[in-house]
Amino acid sequence: MQRMKAASLPDRGVVKVAGDAARNFLHGLVTADMLALKPGTARFCALLTPQGKIIADFIATEAPAADGGGFFLDVPRALATTLVDRLNLYKLRAKVLIEDLSEVLGVVAAWDGATVGRPPPGKFGLRYADPRLPGLGLRIMVPPHLAAQTAAELGAVLVEAGDYEAHRIALGVPRGGVDFAYGDAFPHETDMDQFGGVDFQKGCYVGQEVVSRIEHRGTARTRAVPVRYDGPSPQPGVAVMGGERQLGILGSAIGGHGVALLRLDRVNDALANGETLMAGGVPIRLEKPGWARFAFPGETNKAAE
């Protein structure tokens, strides 16, 4: 059996939301159903602008009551302060306490090996399966100095954060700030709808009307999609071209795998015209992952089953 790997993720921070009204407070704001969230589980979700664009995406989990309870948000560290400030704007008289704990709590990811299903109990940290894809494994919130001990307890080898980044890219999972810009992307464009990050059955939340309209009209023409290439990696941020026409932007790229934010209708036209997709002079090709339920260029316009 392949040995589990674990890595401390320095780009992740932790925000805590606690108090009697915390569950309903978050449920009324974010894209996922927080009423059904229980300790040991997690939800992928986002806080949106009223126009439906992503302010911050994060993974939310709940601490057991025996450990003090509260909701802990695994968020890009660069956005922790922004998220706290924005949540406080919505706080009004709600009985909630919102704290940025990023100075004392970090996030460790563990993948490969026996990482499917509920995380095993352990001495260190708040543990939860990554709700986006089983292949992303487990995540553990711990003080950064306990990362090595946490890995040892899991029976995992501690590797660099870059190893996890390569794993994420190979799975085709977009990362905010690299594969799309916060404040400028709708959840569908970042594939949140594919990773369970949007609950289309729940009631209102900030930006819900716009997101629902995109879902029901099927108007998400731009998507973050996995791509492949041979040879040296193109520079992240370069334009993806089909002939003389720009089709989108390349984001993450390493080891023959990448993620690109593309206008799928334009890509479809380019492929129909026999044009090779290029990123910084490097030929690239789309690779449809198993998690994608939307139609890729070259398929029918009907959503893939």
N, C-alpha and C positions, 0 to 999 in steps of 0.2 A: 504494500500500500504506500502511496506517495505520502511523504511526511508533510504535515501541516506547516504553513509559513505564517509568520506574524510580523507586522510592521507598525511602528508608531507613526501616526500621520500628523506632522507638524502644521499642516494647513487647516486642521479642524479645531474648532472651539466648542464650548458647551455653554448653553444658556438654560437656566432653570426657571420654570414657572410653577409656583406653588400657591396654595391657599384654597379655601373652601370653594371658590368659584372658578378655579383654574381650568377644569375640564370643559365647562360650558363656555368659558372665555375663549379658549383656543378653538373649540369646535365651531364657534360662530365666525372665526376669522380665516382659518386655513382650509386648504383644498381637500383634506382627508377627513374621515369620520373619526373624531377623537372620543366619541361616546363609547365605542366598542373597544378602545385600547385598554389592555390589561398589562400588569407587570409581567416582564419576560417576553413581551411582544413589542413590535415597533410599527410605525407608519411612516411612509415617505410622503412628504407634503411640502407646501410652499405658502408663503404669505405673498399676496399679489397686490398690485396697485388697483384702484377702482377700474382702470382700463384693461385689467386682466393680464398685465405683464409681471414677471417674477421679480420681487424684491429680494427674496432669499428662499432657497430650497433647503430642506433639512430632514433629518430622520428623528422622529419623536418617539421616546419610550417613557415608561412610567416606572418609578421606583416602588418596591413593595412598601406597604404601610409599616412593616416592622423596621424598615430602614429610613423611615421619615416621610415616605411618599413624595409626591411632586412629579412634575413632568420635566424631562431632560431632553434638550434639543441639540442634536449632533449637527453642527452648522459650519459652513466655511468660516474659519477664524477671522478673516478679513471683514466678514459681515456681521460678526457677533454684536458689536456696538450698534450698528445700524438696525439690527433686528430688535434689540432691547429698546432702543429709542422709539421705533415704530410701534412696538407692542404697547409701550407706555402711553402713546398717543391715543390708543383705543381703550385704555384701562378705565378711564373715568372713575366711577365709584366702585368698580368691581373689586372684590376682596381677593386680590392676587398680589404676589411679590415676584418681580422679574429681576433676575440677576445674571450677570455675565461671569461665569466661573472659569473662563478660559485660562486664567493664570494658575489655577490649581488643578484643573481636570483636563485631560486630553483624551484622544481616541486611538485605540489600537484596533487594527483590522487583522483578522485571521482567516485564511482561506486554504483551499486544497485539503486533502485528508478528510477526516470525518467531520465536515462542517455543515451537513444538511440537517434540517430539523431544529428543534429547540436547543439552545446552547446549554452545555453541561454546567451544573452548579460549580462554583469555585470560591476561593477565598477572596479573590481580588475583583473589584469592579462591578459595574452594572452591565450585564451582558444581554445581547439581543441579536437575532439573526437579521442580516441586512434584508429589508423587505422588498428591495427592488428585484433582485435575482438570486436564486440559490447559489449560483456560482461565485457570487461576491462574498459568501461566507458569513462570518460572525464579526461583530464589533463589540468592543469593551471600553467603557468609560473608566479611566483610572488616572491617578496622578502620574505625570510623565515619568517620574523616577521609578515607577513600578512596572514599566513596560516589559523589562527583561524577565522579571519574576512572573508576570502574567503569561508571557509566552512559554516559560518553563512549565507552569502549571497546566497549560493546555497541551503540553508535549510538542510544542511547535518550535521551529528554528526561527530566531529573530533575524529579519533581513531588513534591507533599506526601504524607505518609503517609495523609492523609484521602482522597486520590484512590484509593489502593489499597483502603482500607476500603470506599469506595463500590462499587468493582469486586467485592470479595468479597461484599458484601451483595446486589448485583444477581445474582450467581451462586447465592445462597441457601446459602452455606457458613457454618455456625455458627462462632462464636469463643467460646472458653471465657472465663468471667468477665464476659461480656456477654450471650450467648445461653443460657448454662447455667452453673450454679455448680459449681466443682470440689469434689469430695468428696461431691456429692449427685446425680450423674448417672451412669447406666450408658452404656457405649459405644453401644448401639443408640439410646438417646434422643438422642444428639448426632450420629447418622448416621455414626459411624465405620465401621460395617459397609458403608455405601454407598460410602465413599471409600477402601476397601482398607486400613483401619486395624486390622482384626482378621483374623487368619489362623485359620480354623476347622479347618485340617488339621494344624497344628503340635501339638507335645506340650504339656505342662503349663506354665503361667505363673501368676503371682499373680492370683487372681480368675477363672481360666479356667472353673471349674465353673459358676459363676453365669452367665457370659456364654454358655456353650454351652447352658445350659438355656433362656435367653431365646431364643436362635436356633432351637433345635429345637422349642420349644413355640409360637413365634410370639407371645410375650406382651409385645412392646414396644408398649404402648398410647400412650405419650408419645413424641413426636418433635419435633425442631426442623425446621420447615418454612418455605419461602419464602412471603411474603405480599405483596400489593400494596395500594395505597391511593391516593387522589387528594387533592391539596391539601397543607397543612402536615403535617409528620411528627408522629406521636404521640410522646409522651415514652417513652423506653426504660424498661422496668420496670413499665409499667402493666398492669393485668389485661385479658385478652381475655375478653369476655363474649358469651354467646349468650342474649339475654333477661335473666333474673335469675341465670343460672348462670355461674360462672367456668369457662372452658375452658382457661386457661393464662396465660402471661405473654409480652408482647412484649419482644423484646430489641433488636437493632440495627434502626435505621430511618433511611433517608435517600433523598431523591429519588424517592419513590413505591415504593421497595422496602424490605422488612423481613424479619426472621427471628423467628419466634415459637415458643416451646416449648409445645406443645398436647397435650391429651388427645384423640387422634383419634376415639375412640368418642363422646366428648361433642360434638365438632364435628360428627360425622356425625348425631347426634340433633338438634342445633340446625338444621342445614341441612334435615334431613327435615321439621322443623317449620316451615320457612320463615322462620327467624330470621336476621337480619343479624348478622354478627360485628362487634363493636365493640372498639376499643382506645382508651381515653381519649377517648371520644366521636367517634372517627373510624372510619367503616366500613372494614373490611379484607376481603380475599378471598384465598383460598388460590390458589397458582400452582404446579402440579406441574412440577418441573424435569426435564430429560432424564436426570439422574443417579439419580433416585429409582426404586428397584425395588420399593418397598413400596406397598401400596394406599392411596390417598388417600380421605378422606371423600367419599362419593358413588359410589365405585367398589365393586366386589364385595369381599368379605373375602378372596378369593384374592389372593395376592401378584401384583403387576403383572409382566407378562412383560418 
